[in-house]
Amino acid sequence: MLVLLRQGKISKWFSGIGQEAIAVGATLAMEADEWIMPLHRNLGVFTSRKMPLSKLFMQWQGNKEGYSKGRERSFHFGTKEHHICGMISHLGPQMAIADGVALAYKLRGDQKASLAFTGDGGTSEGDFHEALNIAAVWDLPVIFIIENNGYGLSTPTSEQYRCKNLVDKAIGYGIEGIQIDGNNILSVYDTIKGVRDYCIKNQKPYLVECMTFRMRGHEEASGVKYVPPEMFEFWAQQDPVKNYEQYLVAEQVLTPAQVENIKAETKAHIETELQIGSQAQAMQVNTDEELRDVYAQRKDTGYLIPDENLQVRASEIQHPASGIQHTLFPEKRFIDGIKEALHQSLVKHPNLIIMGQDIAEYGGAFKITEGFVEAFGKERIRNTPICESAVVGAALGLSLEGFKAIMEMQFADFATVGFNQIINNLAKIHYRWGQHADVVIRMPTGGGVGAGPFHSQSNEAWFVHTPGLKVVYPSTPADAKGLLIAAINDPNPVLFFEHKALYRSVSGHVPEEYYEVEIGKARLVTSGDDISIITYGAGVHWAMDYAKNHPDISIHILDLRTLLPLDYAAIKEAVTATGKVLLLHEDTRIGGIGGEIAAWIAENCFDLLDAPVMRCASLDTPIPFNMELEKNFMAYSRLDEYVQNLMNY
Ligand SMILES: Cc1ncc(C[n+]2csc(CCOP(=O)(O)OP(=O)(O)O)c2C)c(N)n1
């Protein structure tokens, strides 16, 4: 690898020289169909799983015939065939994915364990803590291996942690742990074999700290000036490959001649594979394929229902922020639509798991899952510790093993602490190496409830900016049900926004049956001739109330329903209808989805416009607590002004 790197025949590579015994010994101790979550130094995981070297070379050259169609570098790829889950650069997120896989094993009663690697530096990440904690609390058969090689990039362990040994952290999680010589392949192999048996038999995780040393720089370009030379001299004596060779000869398992034969055969094998690997075709760029591979294709046809069966009468709607009170019809509330979607989906998909804080006996912060534990049991309706990042990671791990997962984010605001897993793992994994993430994250969102800056934010635009996610945002009870069922049936990661203020204030007709509303299809709320309001979520109710109170203005209202992907055909129709467009959303203005739609209209519908596209959004401040301040913050307080501006243009 060193030679090839210098010759420019492979791209970036992180050396595992000096640490080989850990990756190889641990991988060989696992069964071939047990998932491993390796990191950047773990070439030995890939070779021990007998992946063809030629294809690995193509991967490292960024060729299409590699494992990621040229989309990923070095070891940042996985393969289902070899049960290896590719890392993202952020290191720690690997560990929680192992939790999810182990949960799948546990739920199915498989006699299997998963294995995740981390470096000593990675143990400082919150992800380490969250993954170990969840594995402990849920009694998951996961082996966590720390490769303690003395340094992060250049940071020595003395500046990384204060405990004496990293393995001592196991005590804090209430799990077992052991520290071993990571440079002795037999110790590693024996330990991991035994630990694996323990994890499966006792249904518990285990922490193994392997002491080792990195004989090269973090990467070849970074050098080793920060390492005292005597360290290299000491650890050269502990070289795991040389020592194992000497041991085998001393024990007369191999003769020196056999050793030489093995080396020669291996060298010849590498040369042949390199030859094949270097015959890869030059990259032919195919933009359609690039775009297509961002999302997994759904295989079944779905359970679509015609829009006319979902009509909501305006008189049935009330919204607290509008100050208008209607009598509630005895029909179902927004929250009931969501509850029904979840309930029916749990019946439909025995492999569907719901996870979230306080969702089990307590029924969730908004009581949406109340009664679910009694109906579906605690294994499927899972209370989680306050570990958003690891729960998203575990959801992805479940997906690797063919489960479907829903995570209830207690408030959409808390997605920030699971952000990395959502943005970098869930969203990108299909494009990177073809693994889908069958995960729905429910996001109770929005304000109007006097809950202040951290329980009221509108953060949908963060996710709309991330290819690989779908972002759904219903406004009616019937859509809430049909879109949530569609999201659960979609094999891709879906962020499902539920406006909290709508939960109990909006009622309407909701069909009893199991049905889907198509993701990516907007809904025409009312047609009109004067102006068009394109909106979603609470904005739909604001626009409807406004129209009701201003019968002299003929308003065309479009409910987007899905923000990623957008329904451009419906947007164009709305522009065509009136030539005057107001984009309305509760989210703040700068960087809000309204700006994106306005740009699209300017590019594609310029000739249809009779006025500039306008945006009525919330103030560009954090959302305040005081009800008067919040009212002033809300886009709704400026709706009349914008409508009049547009009408008078
Ligand atoms: C979240 C995050 N922060 C920083 C980095 C940059 N980085 C890459 S590897 C590395 C050192 C990791 O050290 P350790 O976990 O001990 O593993 P080692 O490289 O020594 O095997 C750093 C700081 C990163 N990839 N991700």
PDBQT file of the ligand as one rigid body, heavy atoms in Angstrom, charges set to zero:
ROOT
HETATM    1  C1  LIG A 701     -15.800  14.375  14.154  1.00  0.00    +0.000 C 
HETATM    2  C2  LIG A 701     -14.421  14.377  13.605  1.00  0.00    +0.000 A 
HETATM    3  N1  LIG A 701     -13.507  15.208  14.135  1.00  0.00    +0.000 NA
HETATM    4  C3  LIG A 701     -12.242  15.215  13.645  1.00  0.00    +0.000 A 
HETATM    5  C4  LIG A 701     -11.877  14.392  12.627  1.00  0.00    +0.000 A 
HETATM    6  C5  LIG A 701     -10.467  14.421  12.032  1.00  0.00    +0.000 C 
HETATM    7  N2  LIG A 701      -9.770  13.181  12.375  1.00  0.00    +0.000 N 
HETATM    8  C6  LIG A 701      -9.744  12.125  11.564  1.00  0.00    +0.000 A 
HETATM    9  S1  LIG A 701      -9.011  10.806  12.218  1.00  0.00    +0.000 SA
HETATM   10  C7  LIG A 701      -8.619  11.666  13.609  1.00  0.00    +0.000 A 
HETATM   11  C8  LIG A 701      -7.867  10.997  14.711  1.00  0.00    +0.000 C 
HETATM   12  C9  LIG A 701      -8.625   9.837  15.216  1.00  0.00    +0.000 C 
HETATM   13  O1  LIG A 701      -7.915   9.285  16.284  1.00  0.00    +0.000 OA
HETATM   14  P1  LIG A 701      -8.294   7.872  16.857  1.00  0.00    +0.000 P 
HETATM   15  O2  LIG A 701      -9.752   7.777  17.111  1.00  0.00    +0.000 OA
HETATM   16  O3  LIG A 701      -7.404   7.610  18.014  1.00  0.00    +0.000 OA
HETATM   17  O4  LIG A 701      -7.990   6.867  15.671  1.00  0.00    +0.000 OA
HETATM   18  P2  LIG A 701      -6.605   6.609  14.921  1.00  0.00    +0.000 P 
HETATM   19  O5  LIG A 701      -6.603   7.534  13.730  1.00  0.00    +0.000 OA
HETATM   20  O6  LIG A 701      -5.512   6.868  15.861  1.00  0.00    +0.000 OA
HETATM   21  O7  LIG A 701      -6.663   5.204  14.480  1.00  0.00    +0.000 OA
HETATM   22  C10 LIG A 701      -9.107  12.960  13.544  1.00  0.00    +0.000 A 
HETATM   23  C11 LIG A 701      -8.935  13.989  14.596  1.00  0.00    +0.000 C 
HETATM   24  C12 LIG A 701     -12.880  13.560  12.103  1.00  0.00    +0.000 A 
HETATM   25  N3  LIG A 701     -12.624  12.734  11.094  1.00  0.00    +0.000 N 
HETATM   26  N4  LIG A 701     -14.117  13.554  12.608  1.00  0.00    +0.000 NA
ENDROOT
TORSDOF 0
